[in-house]
């Protein structure tokens, strides 16, 4: 009788996982899931930041081309609002005469921050 109890106990023990084993596996899985979520959210915010910087770069290059063709950048501290990709940007331009042949045009692109997200420096030949 005692031997059959021991055998039945051993058979019942090997049928499934214990509660401790299930809890340990859930802790491991949840730790991995949390770390994956954190990494995905970081990569999404970096992607958004790079997208905004590339939009700002395109706006700065376009404005540089427009201003050098029109030669209208000599207005001191000109500021302009443009929208690109559904995002509003503020562009400011200023110029400095470097020597008798070249002048420097600095275009700063702002989103909403006080510091520019992109700064473009372009040389223009004085004619």
Phi and psi in degrees as a GROMACS rama.xvg file:
@    title "Ramachandran Plot"
@    xaxis  label "Phi"
@    yaxis  label "Psi"
@TYPE xy
-66.5248  -35.5709  UNK-2
-66.9522  -39.32  UNK-3
-68.8314  -34.0285  UNK-4
-62.7653  -43.7271  UNK-5
-63.6756  -42.551  UNK-6
-66.1979  -43.9275  UNK-7
-62.0618  -39.4663  UNK-8
-63.3251  -43.55  UNK-9
-65.4132  -39.4906  UNK-10
-67.3444  -41.0151  UNK-11
-68.262  -32.1032  UNK-12
-69.4882  -31.3473  UNK-13
-90.8608  5.24482  UNK-14
-75.4576  -33.7271  UNK-15
-152.837  -166.842  UNK-16
-88.5748  148.947  UNK-17
-81.7654  166.677  UNK-18
-63.4186  -36.9858  UNK-19
-64.9971  -42.293  UNK-20
-63.5144  -40.4795  UNK-21
-65.5035  -43.2888  UNK-22
-64.4104  -40.8658  UNK-23
-64.3454  -42.4832  UNK-24
-66.1228  -36.8302  UNK-25
-66.4405  -37.2738  UNK-26
-64.8528  -43.3678  UNK-27
-63.54  -46.5575  UNK-28
-64.1082  -42.158  UNK-29
-67.566  -35.1934  UNK-30
-64.5902  -43.1456  UNK-31
-65.1566  -41.8803  UNK-32
-64.3222  -41.1188  UNK-33
-65.4149  -43.2687  UNK-34
-65.5825  -37.6777  UNK-35
-64.39  -41.4683  UNK-36
-63.0106  -42.221  UNK-37
-63.0714  -44.7183  UNK-38
-65.5709  -38.945  UNK-39
-66.5027  -39.187  UNK-40
-69.4799  -35.0866  UNK-41
-64.1773  -45.621  UNK-42
-66.6686  -31.9443  UNK-43
-68.7411  -40.6358  UNK-44
-70.3133  -36.0131  UNK-45
-65.3716  -40.3545  UNK-46
-62.1727  -43.9502  UNK-47
-63.9066  -41.6671  UNK-48
-63.2714  -43.8385  UNK-49
-65.7768  -35.0941  UNK-50
-64.2636  -43.8156  UNK-51
-65.621  -38.0043  UNK-52
-66.871  -37.9743  UNK-53
-69.5133  -36.1357  UNK-54
-62.9269  -43.1159  UNK-55
-63.5055  -39.188  UNK-56
-62.5032  -44.9872  UNK-57
-61.8325  -42.6611  UNK-58
-62.5662  -41.9671  UNK-59
-65.1781  -42.9234  UNK-60
-65.3138  -42.1  UNK-61
-62.6945  -42.8078  UNK-62
-66.6587  -39.2767  UNK-63
-59.8169  -45.7398  UNK-64
-63.2646  -42.9493  UNK-65
-62.2075  -46.235  UNK-66
-69.9235  -36.774  UNK-67
-72.273  -32.2781  UNK-68
-70.0678  -43.3876  UNK-69
-84.9562  -14.9297  UNK-70
53.9604  38.6705  UNK-71
-106.228  17.6542  UNK-72
-90.648  3.51145  UNK-73
-79.097  -1.73551  UNK-74
-71.3317  127.47  UNK-75
-67.8739  132.066  UNK-76
49.8571  51.2639  UNK-77
-69.91  139.318  UNK-78
-125.975  144.666  UNK-79
-145.301  140.945  UNK-80
-108.162  130.047  UNK-81
-137.855  156.659  UNK-82
-117.607  134.282  UNK-83
-142.042  124.236  UNK-84
66.3192  26.6256  UNK-85
78.5153  9.46027  UNK-86
-116.833  127.213  UNK-87
-78.6526  136.067  UNK-88
-127.641  153.737  UNK-89
-117.805  128.42  UNK-90
-114.863  136.175  UNK-91
-125.214  143.598  UNK-92
-130.489  144.474  UNK-93
-146.983  153.275  UNK-94
-130.749  157.033  UNK-95
-137.905  137.425  UNK-96
-83.4383  121.515  UNK-97
-85.9822  -48.507  UNK-98
-154.16  -164.271  UNK-99
-74.4428  -10.072  UNK-100
-107.375  -32.3032  UNK-101
-127.393  151.368  UNK-102
-132.203  151.129  UNK-103
-102.813  128.204  UNK-104
-109.968  119.907  UNK-105
-109.067  122.659  UNK-106
-116.784  124.399  UNK-107
-112.234  134.936  UNK-108
-114.064  126.802  UNK-109
-116.896  148.663  UNK-110
-98.3594  -80.2584  UNK-111
-133.594  -6.68693  UNK-112
-80.9233  167.899  UNK-113
-79.4595  -27.6902  UNK-114
-95.1672  142.146  UNK-115
-69.812  146.147  UNK-116
-88.081  -15.482  UNK-117
-153.625  137.794  UNK-118
-125.189  125.812  UNK-119
-113.682  127.663  UNK-120
-113.901  120.308  UNK-121
-128.829  140.259  UNK-122
-94.0746  140.338  UNK-123
-130.646  138.039  UNK-124
-83.528  133.651  UNK-125
-79.4296  129.33  UNK-126
